[in-house]
Amino acid sequence: MTVIISDVRPDDRRHTEGFARVRNRALPFVLYTPDSIAYDVTHAHPDAHYRPLLAEQDGEPIGTAQVGIAHDSAEPNQGYLNVYVDPGHARRGAGSLLVRAAEEHLAALGATKLFAWVLDEPGNRAFAEKHGYHASRSAHFLRLDLAGGTLPPLQGPPPGVELRKGSDFADDPRPLFALDAETMADEPGDIPHEFTDYQAWLQETWRHPLFSAELTTVALVDGRPAAFSAARTDGGTRYGTVMTGTAAAFRGRGLAKLAKNDSLHRACAAGYTEAFTGNDAGNEPMIAINKWFGYEICGTEVRYVRELA
């Protein structure tokens, strides 16, 4: 029974549906849809050399890989490969074939340092180490039951603060880009990013099919965007917070918490039943805030790194 590796074509519905199905089984706490897979391929920055791969066995999708270059990093020649196999089809060789294809692609582009996320489970960690990767930092996935849980009560904003929907900035989202860029600069990570390309942000964030400007909440202080909680949805029952942050000048006032609570309440009212988010394992203040909302850790990933000769 042969495993075949192929490039995901955005115009091939079988490919995008298969990729999304495998990812939703392997990572049920991350949002994927066939449309989002197609969009990512079509709108990836050319310098990223983005190449999603699909492993199939007898025509059945069983594994996936997201492969590319960290083109927006100040440090050159850094690549990434995130390989996930359907848990029901593990140990059939798909993972190793995907890693080989990904590494060949990245090495041909001149990458000398590779990063990969691996679920924190013994078999997955052993797989990464067998392929020459060593563990770095870790991050948690968190889940909140919107249907059966109880959110903290809504709080009115303090004087001088106004809560607005992200969709209120549809005519000119640049102020949200500036806020997102500032908060991203403080995000923990292995790859330092230079978040300066507004057009790329419009393509990859604002116009992304999963992004919900309607459920994104922005806290304004004296008319200036100061904090926000950005939302994504799968168009069904699942909602995700992809970034929550506050500009440095406005920190310590609970504005991000205020924005996130507003977004969560509106997601619940819109019929979403599950909420997901993620936190770096060392970001204890944000983990504490999410636990205050009722989130529980539902999975952990470990970042693995390999230096190419």
C-alpha positions in Angstrom: 0.0 0.0 0.0 1.9 3.0 -1.3 1.9 6.4 0.2 2.1 9.2 -2.3 3.1 12.8 -1.5 1.7 15.6 -3.7 1.4 19.4 -3.6 -1.9 20.8 -2.5 -3.6 22.5 -5.4 -6.0 25.3 -4.4 -8.3 24.5 -7.3 -8.6 20.8 -6.4 -11.4 20.4 -3.9 -10.4 16.9 -3.1 -6.9 18.1 -2.0 -8.2 21.0 0.1 -10.9 18.9 1.7 -8.5 16.1 2.4 -5.9 18.5 4.0 -8.6 20.1 6.2 -10.0 16.8 7.3 -6.6 15.4 8.3 -5.7 18.6 10.2 -9.1 18.7 12.0 -8.5 15.1 13.2 -4.9 15.7 14.2 -5.4 19.3 15.6 -9.1 19.6 16.6 -8.3 22.8 18.5 -7.1 24.7 15.4 -9.5 26.0 12.8 -9.1 24.7 9.2 -11.6 24.6 6.3 -11.1 23.7 2.6 -11.6 27.4 1.7 -8.9 28.5 4.2 -6.5 26.0 2.8 -7.0 27.2 -0.7 -6.8 30.8 0.3 -3.5 30.2 2.1 -1.9 28.6 -0.9 -3.2 31.3 -3.3 -2.3 34.3 -1.2 1.0 33.3 0.4 3.8 35.8 0.0 6.0 34.8 -2.9 9.1 35.0 -0.7 7.6 32.4 1.7 7.8 29.7 -1.0 4.9 28.2 0.8 4.3 24.6 -0.1 1.5 22.6 1.6 1.9 18.8 1.0 -0.6 16.0 1.2 0.1 12.3 1.9 -2.4 9.9 0.4 -2.6 6.1 0.7 -4.8 4.4 -1.9 -6.4 7.8 -2.6 -7.2 8.4 1.1 -5.6 11.6 2.7 -3.6 10.5 5.8 -1.0 13.2 6.3 -0.2 16.9 5.8 2.7 19.3 5.9 2.9 23.1 5.8 6.3 24.1 4.5 7.9 27.5 3.9 10.5 30.2 4.5 10.2 32.7 7.3 10.6 35.5 4.8 9.6 38.3 7.2 12.4 37.5 9.7 15.4 39.7 10.2 17.5 36.5 10.3 17.8 34.9 6.8 17.6 31.2 5.8 15.1 30.0 8.3 12.5 27.5 7.2 9.5 25.7 8.8 7.8 22.4 8.4 4.7 21.4 10.4 3.9 17.8 9.8 0.7 16.2 11.1 -0.6 12.8 10.3 -4.2 11.5 10.9 -4.0 9.7 14.3 -5.8 6.7 12.7 -3.1 6.3 10.1 0.1 6.8 12.2 3.2 4.6 11.7 2.6 4.0 8.0 5.6 6.0 6.8 3.6 9.2 5.7 5.3 11.4 8.3 8.8 10.4 7.2 8.0 10.9 3.6 6.5 14.4 4.3 9.6 15.4 6.3 11.9 14.3 3.5 10.0 16.2 0.9 9.8 19.3 3.1 13.5 19.3 4.0 14.5 18.9 0.3 12.3 21.8 -0.6 13.7 24.0 2.1 17.4 23.0 1.6 17.0 23.8 -2.1 15.9 27.3 -1.1 19.0 27.8 1.1 17.4 27.2 4.5 20.0 26.4 7.1 17.8 26.3 10.2 14.4 24.5 10.3 11.6 24.8 12.9 8.7 22.4 13.4 5.8 22.2 15.9 5.2 18.7 17.3 2.4 17.7 19.6 3.7 16.9 23.1 3.2 13.2 23.0 6.0 10.5 23.4 5.6 9.1 19.9 5.7 12.5 18.2 8.7 13.7 20.2 10.6 10.5 19.4 9.7 10.9 15.7 11.2 14.5 15.7 14.3 13.5 17.6 14.9 10.5 15.2 14.9 13.0 12.4 17.6 15.1 14.0 15.5 17.8 15.7 15.9 19.0 19.3 13.3 20.5 21.5 12.9 24.2 22.2 10.0 26.1 23.8 6.4 24.8 24.1 2.9 26.3 23.8 -0.6 25.3 25.0 -3.9 25.0 23.2 -6.9 26.0 25.3 -10.6 25.3 24.9 -13.7 27.0 26.4 -17.1 25.4 26.3 -19.3 28.3 25.1 -22.5 26.2 25.1 -22.3 24.7 28.6 -20.0 27.1 30.4 -20.5 30.4 32.1 -18.7 33.5 30.9 -17.7 36.2 33.3 -20.3 39.0 33.2 -20.0 41.7 30.7 -18.3 44.8 32.0 -18.9 48.4 30.9 -15.8 50.2 29.7 -14.3 52.8 32.0 -14.5 56.6 31.2 -12.6 57.4 28.0 -12.7 53.8 26.7 -15.0 52.7 23.9 -15.5 49.1 22.6 -15.9 48.8 18.8 -16.2 45.9 16.4 -13.4 45.3 14.0 -15.9 45.6 11.2 -16.2 49.3 12.1 -12.7 49.7 10.6 -13.6 48.2 7.2 -13.0 51.4 5.4 -9.5 51.9 6.8 -8.1 49.0 8.9 -4.6 50.4 9.0 -4.9 51.5 12.7 -5.6 47.9 13.5 -2.6 46.8 11.5 -0.4 49.2 13.6 -1.8 47.9 16.8 -1.4 44.3 15.7 2.2 45.0 14.7 3.1 46.6 18.0 1.7 43.7 20.1 3.2 41.1 17.9 6.6 42.5 18.6 6.3 41.3 22.2 5.1 37.8 21.3 7.5 35.1 22.5 9.0 33.0 19.7 12.0 31.4 18.1 11.9 33.5 14.9 12.1 37.3 15.2 9.7 38.9 12.7 9.6 42.3 11.1 5.9 43.0 10.9 5.9 46.0 8.6 4.1 44.9 5.4 0.6 46.4 5.5 -0.4 44.8 2.1 0.7 41.4 3.3 -1.3 41.9 6.6 -4.4 42.7 4.5 -4.0 39.5 2.5 -3.0 37.2 5.3 -5.1 38.5 8.2 -7.8 41.0 7.4 -9.1 39.3 4.2 -8.5 35.7 5.4 -11.7 33.7 5.1 -11.6 32.6 8.7 -11.1 36.1 10.1 -14.2 37.6 11.7 -14.1 41.4 11.7 -17.6 41.3 13.1 -16.6 39.3 16.2 -13.2 41.0 16.7 -13.4 43.7 19.5 -11.2 46.8 19.7 -10.8 48.9 22.8 -10.3 52.6 22.0 -8.9 55.1 24.5 -9.8 58.7 23.6 -10.5 57.5 20.1 -7.2 55.6 19.6 -7.1 51.8 19.2 -5.3 50.6 22.4 -6.2 46.9 22.7 -8.0 44.2 20.7 -9.0 40.6 20.6 -9.0 39.2 17.0 -11.4 36.4 16.2 -11.6 33.6 13.6 -14.5 31.2 13.0 -15.0 28.1 10.9 -18.4 29.3 9.8 -20.0 26.5 11.9 -19.8 26.2 15.6 -16.1 26.9 16.4 -14.6 30.3 17.3 -10.9 31.1 17.9 -9.0 34.0 19.4 -5.9 34.3 17.3 -4.4 37.4 19.0 -5.2 39.5 22.1 -3.0 42.3 23.0 -2.5 45.9 24.2 -0.3 48.7 23.0 2.5 49.3 25.5 1.3 52.8 26.6 -2.1 51.3 27.7 -1.0 48.2 29.5 -2.0 47.4 33.1 -5.6 48.7 32.7 -7.4 45.4 31.8 -8.2 46.6 28.3 -7.3 43.3 26.5 -9.4 41.4 29.1 -12.3 43.8 28.5 -12.1 43.4 24.7 -11.8 39.6 24.8 -14.8 39.3 27.1 -16.9 41.4 24.8 -15.8 39.2 21.8 -16.6 36.0 23.6 -20.0 37.1 24.6 -20.9 38.1 21.1 -19.5 34.8 19.8 -21.7 32.9 22.2 -24.8 35.0 21.2 -24.0 34.2 17.6 -24.3 30.5 18.3 -20.7 29.4 18.5 -20.3 26.5 21.0 -16.6 26.1 21.3 -13.8 28.7 21.7 -10.1 28.0 21.2 -7.0 30.0 21.8 -3.2 29.4 22.4 -0.6 30.6 24.8 3.2 30.2 25.0 3.8 27.9 28.0 5.8 30.6 29.7 3.2 33.3 29.4 1.7 32.8 32.8 -0.2 36.1 33.0 -2.1 35.4 29.8 -2.7 31.8 30.8 -4.2 33.1 34.1 -6.5 35.5 32.2 -7.7 32.6 30.0 -8.4 30.4 32.9 -10.4 33.3 34.4 -12.6 33.1 31.3 -13.0 29.4 31.9 -10.5 28.0 29.3 -8.8 24.7 30.0 -5.6 23.4 28.4 -6.5 20.8 25.9 -3.2 20.1 24.2 0.5 21.2 24.1 2.9 21.6 21.2 6.7 21.6 21.4 8.9 23.6 19.0 11.6 21.5 17.5 14.7 22.9 15.7 17.3 21.4 13.4 20.4 23.0 11.9 21.2 21.9 8.4 24.9 21.3 7.5 
